[in-house]
Structure formats: C-alpha cells, structure tokens
Amino acid sequence: PSLFYQFLGADERWGDEAPKKVGMDTYSFCEALGPEEGNRQLRRHWKSWVTEEDISTLFQLNLDTLRIPVGDWMWRPYGAYVNCTDGALPELQRVLELAGKYGLKVLLDIHGLEGSQNGLDNSGRAADVRWTANVFSDAPAMQGRTFSHWATRKAEWIGKFDLDSLSYTELYWDRVDAALDVVRMIADQFAENAAIMGVQPVNEPWQFTPIGPLKRFYWEGYKIVKRRAPGWKYFMHDSFRLNSGLWTNFMNGCPDVVMDTHIYTAWNWPGPAKDFYSMACEAKHTIAAYEANVMPVVVGEWSLATDNCAMWLNGFNDNIPGYPMVQCDMVPCPEPY
C-alpha cells in the first residue's frame, strides 16, 4: 500500500480540492497525479513489483502456474488511463518471458473493465466514492473532507445500477462489446505464446450482475478465444454464486471451460479454529459436487486470513462498516520501496 501513502492528509493540504488529489485505485491515482507523474511512478512500481528473483522463487517452490491480473485499459486506454498506463504491455511481456524461461504457465485474468464490474478498487476504479465535509466534530483534528464508498458502491460495466432496488435499469451492450474486443486483442496478440495456458474475460463480476447477459458475455468470449487460441483454457468467475444453481447445464459439453471461485474467510464471523476447518471441508464437498455435475472448478483466489486486520484490505484508508470484528494488533506500516 505504500504507493498510496502520498495521498494521506490530502484534506489538510488541499481542502475542498482533496477529492481531485487523492488516488485510491488505478484510475484515481492517474487522475490525482496526472499522466506524466502517474506513469513515472507506475513504471518504477512495475519494474520492482515482479522480478526474475520472484519468478525463480516460485519455480523453486514447485509452483507451475501464474494468474496475472491485467486491465482492459492496457489494450484500449480511456479517461485518466490515457498515457498514464503507457508501458504496461511491455512489462507484461517481460513477465511472460520470465515465466517461459522457468517453465511456468500463465493465466491472463482481465481484472478490470470500464465502469467496474464490482465497484471495488481491484477493478481499477472504486465506485461510487462520495466526498463530504465533516463539520459535526468539535475536535479540529476530526474536521475536514472525508469520503464514503460502501453504502454507495456500484458496478456499472454491464449497465446502469439502481441502489434502491439493487438491480440494473439499463444494460450497456457497448461496454460488453468493448470487453469482448479486449478478449479478441489478447487472443490475437498472444495465441502463439507458449507460456499462456488460458484467459479469464472478467474477474469477480459482483453478485448483482444480471445472469443472462453475463452468460452471453462468457459464451461470446469463449467463441472468440477458441477461434484464435484453441488450446487455451477458458476461465469464468462464478459471480459469487457457485451454489445458486444458475450455472447448471451452462456450456455443457464445451471443452476447456473452467469455473473460477474465490474462497476467503477474512469476512466471516470470528470463531474457533475448528469452525474454519469445517468451512474448508464444506467448500471441498461443494466443489466436488459441482465438478461432478457442471464443469471443472479452480480456486483462483484464496487466503488463510481469518480477520480484516490487513492494512487497507477494504480500500485506501477505508473499511467496510462493522469491520474488523476482532481487536487488531498495532504493527508498523509496510516500508515504502
């Protein structure tokens, strides 16, 4: 998180201009710093974030596959990403070459789409963030500009979302088509790259995503990939609805399809160790039943964390209301690099 330390105290330095001067995801990072300074910092970050030593270590640990998150803006920059994220594709190519050197396979995961598929910072843009003036405190240190996110969170890649009904009132097929264009560009660019074993057209579309349009998106993306890179696996996130029955018979009989599910316990109620062991066993049986009746499953993300104590886990200088539900230890912040 140290890349974002520079935005702490922005309300004191910028006052009413603070919302324009704070980066809390890739998009607002580029907005706050501008394309030139943002790009300078990102290039420095990319080169130090993944090194040959890192890839070598993974190889020595007998890992065989990397899941690399990418943003759609790497192929079709828009808004604040223009010029700010220049150089991202060469850095991806550098890591692919390192993976090939050590015999590791790579899953390219489209982690961010225009409009955000889940409203979280990991999609490139947290939405909607609303800034307010905190004028109700008598303590000067507590006065100034502040923001909220979780009560107004939206994901508007696939359409216009209504917070009151928690449903979509309009579908944005142009954005769906644009995302498919990115899948097409990735397949065209990397079809002959021996290190790549598959692609995931979108990471974690949230649970309110209309299932019909999402299935259509997955199906169209699958056809695009199979025409260009027939040997690739095709990974689809379950939209946090693995158990819903919504995926039964979907793409039944299609080769090389995989359902991606993510297992985290950090947001569960606190409890003794045996509770977490039980949840792990339940997940094992759920996945086994799904694989027997629908399609293969991969756990593309997981963690052994059982609390929300990691710094900025839920966003820059933010937390989900009510979390963490345990008393966290106070430890030094990660050092800048």
KEKE-3310 file (N, C-alpha, C; in steps of 0.2 Angstrom, whole numbers, plus 5000, padded with zeros to 4 digits):
npx = (5004:5011:5013:5002:5003:5007:4995:4989:4982:4977:4966:4970:4980:4974:4961:4945:4948:4953:4946:4950:4963:4967:4972:4965:4964:4968:4963:4959:4972:4979:4972:4974:4988:4991:4995:5009:5017:5010:5013:5027:5028:5021:5028:5041:5036:5031:5043:5049:5040:5038:5050:5064:5070:5059:5051:5059:5060:5046:5047:5056:5049:5040:5029:5018:5010:5005:4993:4990:4984:4976:4972:4958:4961:4975:4974:4965:4966:4957:4949:4957:4967:4974:4989:4994:4996:5005:5017:5013:5010:5023:5029:5021:5024:5038:5036:5030:5040:5049:5042:5041:5054:5057:5048:5035:5017:5004:4990:4980:4971:4958:4956:4950:4937:4930:4920:4919:4917:4913:4913:4924:4941:4950:4946:4951:4944:4936:4919:4903:4912:4910:4912:4912:4910:4916:4909:4904:4911:4918:4931:4946:4955:4947:4940:4936:4938:4930:4927:4915:4911:4906:4892:4887:4891:4894:4893:4896:4899:4892:4880:4867:4866:4854:4853:4843:4834:4843:4847:4848:4844:4846:4855:4872:4877:4887:4898:4900:4903:4915:4923:4923:4930:4943:4946:4947:4958:4968:4969:4973:4985:4993:4991:5001:5010:5019:5019:5007:4992:4979:4964:4954:4940:4934:4936:4928:4914:4901:4888:4876:4876:4867:4862:4859:4864:4877:4881:4879:4890:4901:4899:4901:4914:4921:4919:4927:4940:4942:4942:4954:4964:4965:4970:4969:4964:4948:4942:4929:4922:4912:4903:4901:4891:4892:4884:4872:4864:4862:4872:4870:4871:4876:4885:4887:4897:4906:4923:4937:4933:4932:4926:4929:4931:4931:4939:4937:4940:4941:4931:4922:4912:4920:4928:4932:4946:4941:4930:4934:4940:4930:4923:4931:4931:4918:4918:4926:4918:4907:4913:4917:4905:4900:4909:4907:4894:4893:4905:4924:4932:4942:4951:4953:4957:4962:4964:4972:4969:4960:4953:4950:4961:4972:4981:4972:4964:4951:4951:4958:4963:4951:4936:4925:4909:4907:4918:4935:4930:4937:4949:4963:4980:4992:5004:5020:5018:5019:5035:5040:5045)
npy = (4994:5006:5014:5023:5031:5044:5051:5052:5063:5072:5080:5090:5097:5101:5104:5109:5104:5091:5079:5078:5076:5064:5048:5032:5020:5013:5021:5034:5036:5040:5051:5060:5062:5065:5061:5061:5061:5051:5040:5039:5035:5023:5015:5014:5006:4994:4988:4985:4977:4964:4953:4944:4936:4934:4926:4915:4910:4906:4895:4887:4883:4874:4878:4879:4887:4904:4917:4931:4947:4959:4975:4981:4993:4992:4988:4996:5011:5023:5038:5044:5034:5036:5038:5038:5024:5020:5008:4997:4985:4981:4978:4967:4958:4956:4949:4938:4932:4929:4919:4910:4906:4900:4889:4891:4891:4903:4911:4923:4936:4946:4959:4971:4981:4994:5005:4997:4981:4977:4987:4989:4993:4984:4983:4993:5004:5011:5012:5020:5033:5045:5061:5071:5085:5085:5092:5091:5088:5093:5092:5099:5091:5081:5087:5092:5086:5070:5053:5042:5025:5011:5011:5017:5009:5004:4995:4997:4992:4983:4989:5002:5005:5003:5009:5009:4998:4988:4983:4982:4995:4998:4991:4991:4987:4992:4993:4979:4974:4981:4975:4962:4965:4967:4954:4948:4955:4951:4937:4938:4944:4935:4922:4913:4912:4902:4902:4905:4898:4900:4911:4923:4931:4941:4947:4943:4948:4956:4950:4955:4956:4954:4938:4932:4941:4941:4927:4927:4935:4928:4916:4922:4927:4915:4909:4918:4916:4902:4902:4908:4904:4889:4880:4885:4886:4891:4902:4906:4917:4914:4924:4925:4916:4901:4891:4893:4886:4892:4890:4877:4866:4876:4879:4866:4852:4859:4860:4863:4873:4881:4884:4898:4900:4910:4909:4916:4919:4930:4938:4932:4928:4929:4915:4899:4889:4877:4880:4886:4876:4867:4875:4874:4861:4860:4868:4860:4849:4855:4860:4848:4841:4851:4849:4837:4838:4849:4858:4858:4865:4879:4886:4901:4912:4914:4914:4912:4921:4926:4937:4955:4963:4967:4980:4992:4983:4983:4994:5010:5019:5015:5005:4992:4995:4990:4981:4979:4964:4959:4963:4971:4969:4982:4986:4991:5001:4995:4997:5010:5007)
npz = (5000:5001:4990:4990:5001:4999:4997:5009:5021:5012:5013:5022:5016:5003:5005:4999:4987:4989:4984:4971:4972:4977:4976:4975:4969:4953:4943:4949:4955:4943:4939:4950:4950:4937:4920:4917:4929:4935:4927:4927:4941:4940:4931:4938:4949:4943:4938:4949:4956:4951:4949:4942:4951:4960:4951:4949:4963:4964:4955:4961:4972:4967:4961:4947:4939:4935:4939:4931:4934:4923:4916:4906:4900:4896:4883:4877:4881:4891:4897:4912:4911:4899:4892:4906:4909:4900:4894:4901:4894:4888:4900:4905:4894:4898:4910:4905:4897:4907:4914:4904:4903:4915:4914:4918:4917:4912:4917:4910:4917:4916:4925:4927:4921:4910:4919:4929:4936:4948:4957:4966:4971:4966:4953:4946:4947:4960:4964:4969:4975:4987:4993:5007:5018:5034:5047:5059:5070:5086:5088:5081:5074:5068:5059:5042:5025:5020:5015:5008:5003:5003:5006:4994:4984:4967:4952:4936:4924:4916:4915:4920:4937:4950:4966:4975:4972:4970:4957:4939:4928:4915:4902:4896:4882:4873:4881:4885:4873:4870:4880:4875:4864:4869:4874:4862:4856:4865:4863:4849:4850:4859:4855:4850:4860:4870:4884:4889:4896:4896:4897:4907:4905:4914:4930:4945:4943:4951:4963:4959:4946:4931:4926:4914:4903:4908:4906:4892:4888:4893:4884:4871:4872:4874:4861:4854:4859:4856:4842:4840:4849:4851:4860:4872:4890:4896:4908:4919:4931:4945:4949:4962:4965:4966:4972:4968:4958:4946:4936:4931:4918:4910:4896:4894:4890:4882:4878:4888:4897:4913:4929:4940:4957:4972:4988:5003:5020:5028:5030:5037:5052:5068:5076:5083:5079:5074:5067:5055:5049:5047:5038:5027:5024:5020:5008:5000:4998:4991:4980:4974:4971:4962:4952:4948:4942:4934:4928:4928:4942:4948:4961:4961:4969:4986:5003:5019:5029:5043:5048:5046:5047:5040:5032:5024:5018:5013:5005:5001:5015:5022:5027:5028:5035:5051:5052:5056:5065:5076:5088:5082:5081:5083:5072:5064:5049:5032:5024:5013:4996)
capx = (5000:5015:5012:4997:5005:5007:4988:4986:4982:4976:4961:4973:4984:4970:4954:4939:4951:4955:4943:4954:4970:4968:4972:4963:4963:4972:4960:4960:4979:4981:4968:4977:4995:4992:4998:5016:5020:5007:5016:5033:5028:5019:5034:5045:5032:5031:5049:5051:5035:5039:5057:5066:5071:5052:5049:5064:5057:5040:5049:5059:5043:5037:5023:5018:5005:5004:4987:4992:4979:4978:4966:4956:4965:4981:4973:4961:4966:4952:4949:4963:4972:4977:4996:4997:4997:5009:5022:5011:5011:5030:5030:5018:5028:5044:5035:5028:5046:5052:5038:5043:5061:5057:5043:5029:5012:5001:4983:4979:4965:4956:4954:4947:4934:4927:4914:4920:4912:4911:4914:4930:4947:4954:4944:4954:4940:4931:4913:4904:4915:4906:4915:4908:4913:4915:4909:4900:4915:4921:4939:4948:4958:4942:4936:4939:4934:4930:4923:4911:4911:4902:4884:4885:4895:4891:4897:4892:4902:4887:4874:4866:4864:4850:4855:4837:4832:4849:4846:4850:4838:4848:4861:4877:4880:4893:4904:4901:4906:4921:4926:4924:4936:4949:4947:4950:4965:4973:4970:4977:4992:4997:4989:5007:5014:5019:5019:5000:4988:4972:4962:4948:4937:4932:4937:4923:4908:4898:4883:4870:4876:4861:4865:4858:4869:4884:4882:4880:4897:4905:4899:4904:4921:4923:4920:4932:4946:4943:4944:4961:4969:4960:4972:4969:4958:4944:4940:4924:4921:4905:4899:4899:4885:4893:4879:4865:4861:4862:4876:4869:4870:4879:4891:4888:4900:4911:4929:4942:4930:4933:4923:4933:4928:4936:4937:4940:4937:4943:4925:4917:4911:4926:4926:4937:4949:4938:4925:4937:4942:4923:4921:4936:4928:4911:4920:4929:4912:4903:4917:4917:4898:4899:4913:4903:4888:4893:4912:4929:4932:4948:4950:4958:4960:4961:4969:4972:4967:4953:4951:4951:4966:4977:4981:4968:4961:4944:4951:4963:4961:4944:4934:4918:4906:4907:4924:4936:4926:4941:4954:4969:4987:4995:5011:5022:5016:5024:5040:5040:5051)
capy = (5000:5012:5018:5027:5035:5051:5054:5053:5070:5077:5085:5096:5100:5103:5107:5107:5101:5085:5073:5078:5075:5058:5041:5026:5015:5015:5027:5040:5038:5043:5057:5064:5063:5067:5056:5061:5059:5044:5035:5038:5031:5016:5012:5012:5001:4988:4985:4982:4973:4957:4952:4937:4933:4932:4920:4910:4908:4902:4889:4883:4881:4869:4881:4878:4892:4911:4921:4938:4952:4964:4979:4982:4999:4991:4987:5002:5016:5028:5043:5045:5029:5038:5040:5036:5017:5018:5004:4991:4979:4978:4975:4961:4954:4954:4944:4932:4929:4926:4913:4905:4904:4895:4884:4892:4893:4909:4913:4930:4937:4953:4961:4977:4983:5001:5006:4992:4975:4975:4993:4989:4996:4979:4983:4999:5010:5010:5017:5027:5036:5051:5065:5075:5089:5083:5098:5089:5086:5098:5091:5101:5085:5076:5091:5092:5082:5063:5050:5035:5021:5005:5012:5019:5005:5002:4992:4999:4990:4980:4993:5007:5001:5007:5007:5007:4991:4984:4980:4986:4998:4998:4987:4994:4982:4994:4991:4972:4973:4983:4970:4956:4967:4966:4947:4947:4958:4947:4931:4939:4945:4930:4915:4909:4912:4896:4902:4906:4892:4902:4918:4924:4938:4946:4944:4944:4952:4955:4946:4958:4956:4950:4932:4931:4945:4938:4921:4928:4938:4922:4912:4925:4927:4908:4908:4922:4913:4896:4903:4911:4901:4883:4876:4889:4885:4897:4903:4910:4918:4912:4929:4924:4912:4895:4887:4895:4883:4896:4888:4871:4865:4881:4877:4859:4848:4863:4858:4868:4878:4881:4889:4900:4903:4913:4907:4920:4918:4936:4942:4928:4929:4926:4909:4895:4886:4871:4882:4887:4869:4865:4879:4872:4854:4861:4870:4854:4845:4859:4860:4841:4840:4855:4847:4830:4839:4855:4858:4859:4871:4881:4891:4906:4916:4911:4916:4909:4926:4925:4943:4961:4967:4969:4987:4994:4977:4985:5000:5016:5022:5014:4999:4990:4996:4984:4978:4972:4961:4957:4968:4970:4971:4988:4985:4996:5001:4992:5002:5012:5004)
capz = (5000:5001:4984:4991:5007:4997:4997:5016:5023:5007:5015:5026:5011:4998:5007:4995:4981:4990:4980:4965:4973:4981:4972:4979:4964:4947:4939:4953:4955:4937:4939:4955:4949:4930:4916:4917:4935:4937:4923:4930:4947:4939:4928:4943:4953:4939:4937:4956:4959:4949:4947:4940:4958:4962:4947:4951:4969:4963:4952:4966:4977:4963:4958:4940:4935:4937:4937:4931:4933:4918:4915:4899:4898:4893:4876:4875:4886:4891:4903:4915:4910:4893:4894:4912:4910:4895:4896:4904:4889:4888:4907:4904:4890:4902:4915:4901:4895:4913:4915:4899:4905:4921:4913:4921:4913:4914:4915:4909:4920:4915:4932:4927:4915:4910:4923:4935:4936:4955:4961:4970:4969:4962:4946:4943:4949:4966:4963:4969:4981:4988:4997:5011:5023:5041:5051:5065:5076:5089:5088:5074:5070:5065:5054:5035:5020:5021:5010:5010:4997:5004:5005:4988:4979:4961:4947:4930:4917:4912:4914:4925:4943:4954:4973:4979:4970:4969:4951:4933:4925:4908:4900:4892:4877:4870:4886:4885:4866:4871:4884:4871:4859:4873:4874:4855:4856:4869:4859:4843:4852:4862:4853:4849:4866:4873:4891:4891:4896:4896:4899:4911:4902:4919:4937:4951:4942:4958:4963:4956:4939:4928:4924:4907:4900:4909:4902:4885:4888:4893:4878:4866:4874:4873:4854:4851:4861:4853:4835:4839:4853:4853:4865:4879:4894:4897:4915:4921:4938:4947:4951:4969:4965:4964:4974:4966:4953:4940:4931:4929:4911:4906:4892:4895:4884:4879:4880:4891:4901:4920:4933:4945:4963:4977:4995:5008:5027:5032:5031:5041:5059:5071:5079:5085:5073:5071:5063:5049:5046:5044:5031:5022:5022:5016:5002:4997:4996:4987:4973:4971:4968:4956:4946:4945:4938:4929:4925:4932:4946:4951:4967:4958:4974:4992:5009:5026:5034:5047:5050:5042:5050:5035:5031:5018:5014:5010:5001:5004:5021:5022:5029:5027:5041:5056:5051:5058:5070:5081:5090:5078:5084:5080:5070:5059:5042:5027:5022:5006:4992)
cpx = (5004:5015:5007:4998:5005:5000:4985:4987:4980:4971:4964:4977:4980:4963:4949:4942:4953:4952:4947:4961:4972:4967:4970:4962:4968:4970:4961:4968:4981:4978:4972:4984:4996:4996:5005:5019:5017:5011:5023:5033:5026:5025:5039:5042:5033:5037:5051:5046:5036:5046:5059:5067:5064:5050:5053:5062:5051:5042:5052:5054:5039:5030:5023:5014:5005:4997:4989:4986:4981:4971:4965:4960:4972:4980:4969:4960:4960:4952:4956:4969:4976:4984:4999:4999:5002:5015:5020:5012:5018:5032:5027:5022:5035:5042:5033:5035:5050:5048:5040:5050:5061:5051:5037:5023:5008:4994:4982:4972:4963:4952:4950:4944:4931:4921:4914:4914:4910:4911:4919:4936:4951:4951:4947:4950:4935:4925:4907:4907:4912:4910:4911:4912:4911:4915:4905:4904:4918:4929:4941:4952:4954:4938:4940:4935:4935:4926:4919:4911:4906:4895:4882:4889:4891:4895:4893:4896:4896:4880:4873:4863:4860:4851:4849:4834:4837:4848:4848:4844:4840:4855:4866:4880:4886:4899:4905:4905:4913:4926:4928:4930:4943:4951:4950:4957:4970:4974:4974:4984:4996:4995:4995:5012:5014:5018:5011:4996:4980:4970:4955:4946:4935:4933:4931:4918:4903:4891:4876:4870:4871:4864:4864:4863:4876:4886:4883:4887:4902:4905:4902:4911:4924:4924:4926:4939:4947:4944:4951:4966:4966:4963:4972:4963:4954:4940:4935:4923:4914:4901:4897:4893:4886:4888:4872:4861:4860:4866:4875:4867:4873:4885:4892:4891:4905:4918:4933:4939:4931:4929:4928:4929:4933:4934:4941:4937:4938:4936:4920:4917:4917:4923:4932:4940:4945:4932:4927:4939:4935:4921:4925:4933:4922:4913:4922:4923:4908:4907:4917:4911:4898:4903:4910:4897:4888:4900:4917:4929:4940:4947:4956:4961:4958:4966:4967:4970:4960:4950:4952:4956:4972:4976:4977:4965:4955:4945:4956:4959:4953:4943:4927:4915:4905:4913:4930:4932:4930:4946:4960:4975:4989:5003:5013:5019:5021:5029:5039:5046:5053)
cpy = (5006:5016:5024:5031:5042:5054:5055:5061:5075:5082:5091:5100:5104:5106:5104:5103:5094:5079:5073:5076:5068:5052:5036:5020:5017:5021:5033:5042:5042:5050:5062:5066:5066:5061:5056:5058:5052:5039:5034:5034:5024:5012:5009:5006:4994:4984:4982:4977:4966:4957:4945:4933:4930:4926:4914:4906:4904:4895:4884:4880:4876:4872:4881:4883:4899:4914:4928:4942:4957:4969:4980:4988:4998:4990:4993:5007:5021:5032:5044:5040:5031:5041:5038:5029:5015:5013:4998:4985:4977:4975:4968:4956:4952:4949:4937:4928:4926:4919:4908:4902:4899:4889:4885:4894:4899:4909:4920:4932:4945:4955:4967:4979:4990:5001:5001:4987:4973:4981:4993:4991:4991:4979:4989:5005:5008:5015:5015:5029:5043:5055:5070:5079:5087:5089:5097:5088:5093:5098:5094:5095:5081:5080:5090:5088:5074:5060:5044:5031:5015:5006:5014:5015:5003:4999:4993:4998:4987:4984:4998:5004:5006:5005:5006:5000:4986:4980:4985:4988:4998:4994:4991:4989:4985:4992:4983:4971:4975:4978:4964:4958:4966:4959:4945:4949:4954:4941:4932:4940:4939:4923:4910:4909:4906:4896:4903:4900:4894:4909:4918:4931:4943:4943:4947:4949:4951:4952:4949:4958:4952:4944:4930:4935:4942:4932:4922:4931:4932:4918:4915:4926:4920:4907:4912:4919:4906:4896:4905:4907:4894:4879:4879:4886:4892:4897:4908:4911:4917:4917:4929:4920:4905:4890:4888:4891:4886:4894:4881:4870:4870:4878:4870:4855:4852:4861:4864:4874:4876:4886:4891:4903:4905:4912:4911:4919:4925:4940:4938:4930:4926:4920:4905:4892:4881:4874:4884:4881:4866:4868:4876:4865:4855:4863:4864:4850:4848:4859:4853:4839:4844:4852:4840:4832:4845:4856:4859:4865:4873:4886:4896:4911:4913:4914:4913:4914:4925:4931:4949:4965:4970:4976:4988:4988:4979:4992:5005:5019:5021:5007:4998:4992:4990:4980:4982:4970:4959:4963:4966:4972:4977:4986:4990:4995:4998:4998:5003:5008:5009)
cpz = (5000:4996:4985:4997:5005:4997:5004:5018:5018:5009:5019:5021:5005:4999:5002:4989:4982:4986:4973:4966:4977:4976:4977:4975:4958:4944:4943:4954:4949:4937:4944:4953:4941:4926:4916:4923:4937:4933:4925:4936:4945:4936:4933:4947:4949:4939:4944:4959:4957:4946:4945:4946:4960:4958:4948:4958:4968:4960:4957:4971:4973:4961:4950:4936:4939:4935:4937:4929:4928:4918:4907:4896:4895:4886:4873:4880:4885:4897:4905:4914:4904:4895:4901:4913:4904:4898:4899:4900:4889:4895:4907:4900:4894:4906:4911:4899:4901:4915:4911:4901:4910:4920:4916:4916:4916:4912:4915:4912:4919:4921:4932:4920:4915:4914:4929:4935:4943:4960:4966:4967:4964:4955:4942:4945:4954:4964:4967:4975:4981:4994:5001:5016:5030:5046:5057:5071:5079:5089:5081:5070:5066:5060:5047:5031:5021:5016:5012:5003:4998:5003:4998:4982:4973:4956:4940:4924:4913:4911:4920:4931:4947:4961:4977:4978:4970:4963:4945:4930:4917:4907:4895:4887:4874:4875:4886:4878:4867:4875:4879:4866:4863:4873:4867:4854:4859:4866:4853:4845:4855:4861:4853:4855:4870:4881:4894:4890:4895:4898:4903:4908:4907:4926:4942:4948:4948:4957:4961:4949:4936:4925:4917:4902:4901:4906:4894:4884:4888:4887:4872:4866:4872:4865:4851:4853:4857:4845:4835:4843:4855:4858:4872:4883:4895:4904:4916:4928:4939:4949:4958:4970:4963:4966:4972:4961:4946:4934:4928:4922:4907:4902:4893:4889:4881:4882:4883:4895:4909:4924:4939:4951:4968:4984:4999:5015:5031:5034:5035:5048:5063:5075:5080:5078:5069:5066:5056:5045:5043:5038:5026:5019:5018:5009:4997:4994:4990:4980:4970:4968:4962:4950:4943:4941:4933:4925:4930:4936:4948:4956:4965:4963:4981:4997:5015:5031:5037:5049:5045:5044:5045:5033:5024:5014:5011:5007:5005:5010:5023:5025:5029:5034:5045:5056:5054:5064:5076:5083:5086:5082:5080:5078:5065:5052:5037:5025:5015:5002:4986)
residu = (PRO:SER:LEU:PHE:TYR:GLN:PHE:LEU:GLY:ALA:ASP:GLU:ARG:TRP:GLY:ASP:GLU:ALA:PRO:LYS:LYS:VAL:GLY:MET:ASP:THR:TYR:SER:PHE:CYS:GLU:ALA:LEU:GLY:PRO:GLU:GLU:GLY:ASN:ARG:GLN:LEU:ARG:ARG:HIS:TRP:LYS:SER:TRP:VAL:THR:GLU:GLU:ASP:ILE:SER:THR:LEU:PHE:GLN:LEU:ASN:LEU:ASP:THR:LEU:ARG:ILE:PRO:VAL:GLY:ASP:TRP:MET:TRP:ARG:PRO:TYR:GLY:ALA:TYR:VAL:ASN:CYS:THR:ASP:GLY:ALA:LEU:PRO:GLU:LEU:GLN:ARG:VAL:LEU:GLU:LEU:ALA:GLY:LYS:TYR:GLY:LEU:LYS:VAL:LEU:LEU:ASP:ILE:HIS:GLY:LEU:GLU:GLY:SER:GLN:ASN:GLY:LEU:ASP:ASN:SER:GLY:ARG:ALA:ALA:ASP:VAL:ARG:TRP:THR:ALA:ASN:VAL:PHE:SER:ASP:ALA:PRO:ALA:MET:GLN:GLY:ARG:THR:PHE:SER:HIS:TRP:ALA:THR:ARG:LYS:ALA:GLU:TRP:ILE:GLY:LYS:PHE:ASP:LEU:ASP:SER:LEU:SER:TYR:THR:GLU:LEU:TYR:TRP:ASP:ARG:VAL:ASP:ALA:ALA:LEU:ASP:VAL:VAL:ARG:MET:ILE:ALA:ASP:GLN:PHE:ALA:GLU:ASN:ALA:ALA:ILE:MET:GLY:VAL:GLN:PRO:VAL:ASN:GLU:PRO:TRP:GLN:PHE:THR:PRO:ILE:GLY:PRO:LEU:LYS:ARG:PHE:TYR:TRP:GLU:GLY:TYR:LYS:ILE:VAL:LYS:ARG:ARG:ALA:PRO:GLY:TRP:LYS:TYR:PHE:MET:HIS:ASP:SER:PHE:ARG:LEU:ASN:SER:GLY:LEU:TRP:THR:ASN:PHE:MET:ASN:GLY:CYS:PRO:ASP:VAL:VAL:MET:ASP:THR:HIS:ILE:TYR:THR:ALA:TRP:ASN:TRP:PRO:GLY:PRO:ALA:LYS:ASP:PHE:TYR:SER:MET:ALA:CYS:GLU:ALA:LYS:HIS:THR:ILE:ALA:ALA:TYR:GLU:ALA:ASN:VAL:MET:PRO:VAL:VAL:VAL:GLY:GLU:TRP:SER:LEU:ALA:THR:ASP:ASN:CYS:ALA:MET:TRP:LEU:ASN:GLY:PHE:ASN:ASP:ASN:ILE:PRO:GLY:TYR:PRO:MET:VAL:GLN:CYS:ASP:MET:VAL:PRO:CYS:PRO:GLU:PRO:TYR)
# end
